[in-house]
Amino acid sequence: MHILVPITFVLIIGSMASALYFMMDDRGTTQRMVWSLATRVGLSITLFLSILFAHWMGWIQSTGIPFGR
């Protein structure tokens, strides 16, 4: 999990950067920006589900920070 999360964050940022590039370069003539943003959403959902699964399996623990401090 210590390697998976940073790599996924880098991929998400890269996908957002490529969507920005395609938005400026294509000017709405192709679907490359849409596919880049869809990839970002898929990566984000995958990261969230993998963190939930790792917590369920006991591979990671919550910090136990109390609310209201």
C-alpha positions in Angstrom: 0.0 0.0 0.0 3.0 2.3 0.6 3.9 2.0 -3.1 0.4 1.7 -4.6 -1.0 5.0 -3.3 1.8 7.3 -4.5 2.0 5.7 -7.9 -1.7 6.0 -8.3 -1.6 9.6 -7.3 1.1 10.3 -9.9 -1.0 8.5 -12.5 -4.1 10.6 -11.6 -2.1 13.9 -11.8 -0.6 12.7 -15.2 -4.1 12.0 -16.5 -5.3 15.4 -15.5 -2.2 17.0 -17.1 -2.8 15.1 -20.4 -6.5 16.2 -20.3 -5.4 19.8 -20.0 -2.9 19.4 -22.9 -5.6 17.8 -25.1 -8.1 20.6 -24.2 -5.6 23.2 -25.3 -4.2 21.3 -28.3 -7.3 19.7 -29.9 -9.8 22.6 -29.3 -12.8 20.1 -29.1 -12.1 18.3 -32.3 -11.3 14.9 -30.7 -12.4 12.8 -27.7 -8.9 12.5 -26.2 -9.6 14.9 -23.3 -12.8 13.0 -22.4 -10.9 9.7 -22.4 -8.2 11.3 -20.2 -10.7 12.5 -17.7 -12.5 9.1 -17.7 -9.2 7.5 -17.0 -8.7 9.8 -14.1 -12.1 8.9 -12.7 -11.4 5.2 -13.1 -8.1 5.5 -11.3 -9.6 7.5 -8.5 -12.4 4.9 -7.9 -9.8 2.1 -8.1 -7.6 3.8 -5.5 -10.6 4.4 -3.2 -11.8 0.8 -3.4 -8.3 -0.6 -2.9 -7.9 1.5 0.3 -11.2 0.3 1.5 -10.3 -3.3 0.7 -6.9 -2.9 2.4 -8.5 -1.6 5.5 -11.1 -4.4 5.5 -8.3 -7.0 5.2 -6.3 -5.4 8.0 -3.3 -4.4 5.9 -3.7 -0.8 7.0 -5.1 0.7 10.2 -6.9 3.9 10.9 -5.1 6.5 13.0 -7.8 6.9 15.6 -7.8 10.7 15.6 -10.7 11.8 17.8 -13.2 14.3 16.4 -13.4 17.7 18.0 -9.7 18.3 18.8 
